[in-house]
Structures are given as C-alpha cells and as structure tokens.
Amino acid sequence: QVQSVSVIAQIPTPKDDLKLIKGIGPGLERKLQDVGIILFEQIADLSDLQIADLETNVVKFTGRIKRDDWIVQAEQLMNK
C-alpha cells in the first residue's frame, strides 16, 4: 500500500543538535534550521560559496564558520 504524500510529509525528520558545535547557540541553531540546515552532514558539506552566503545572511559574522572550525566539528560529530 502506497502512503499519500501528506502522510509522508508528516513524518518528522530527525534533527541533529547543532548546538554541539562550538560557536552555535540556541538562536543561531534556530536561524540555521530556518534556512533548512538541520544536520551535521549539511554543515560538513558546505562549500566556500555557501559559507560566505551563510555568514552574510544568517550568521551575520564574517569568518566565524572557519574560525570556529564548524566543518571539522560537524564531521567529528557525524562519526560518533
């Protein structure tokens, strides 16, 4: 039996606790979730262009993602 799309859409997607990454607090986690970033894997896969866009439009703090090493932290948390 095939589930309707509305039933599938209601299945909650598990979110990673982005606050485990140094430099991400509750407010910033909420902003990241608002733009669709809910997993460590998404942070680990960020390109330089995506990082620049995030820092300009979401984080509002240039250089923070690389300075706080979000990508390395996200990769380590993914492997736990």
Long-range contacts (C-beta under 8 A, 24 or more apart in sequence): 13-38, 15-39, 16-40, 16-77, 18-43, 20-73, 20-77, 21-68, 21-70, 21-73, 21-74, 21-77, 22-68, 22-69, 22-73, 23-64, 23-65, 23-67, 23-68, 23-70, 24-70, 28-58, 28-59, 31-58, 31-59, 32-58, 34-58, 40-74, 40-75, 40-77, 40-78, 41-74, 41-78, 43-70, 43-71, 43-74, 44-71, 44-74, 44-75, 44-78, 46-70, 46-71
